[in-house]
Amino acid sequence: MEAIVNARKRNRKASTKVKVEYLNAADLELM
């Protein structure tokens, strides 16, 4: 789970909404 959180922080800094949405979808699948 830490890797997902770190990737999410990186994507927020890059402000790429598409990548953030993709990660959120992947996060839901893991849960």
Buried (B, 14 or more C-beta within 10 A) or exposed (E): EEEEEEBBEEBEEEEEEEBBEEBEEEBEEEE
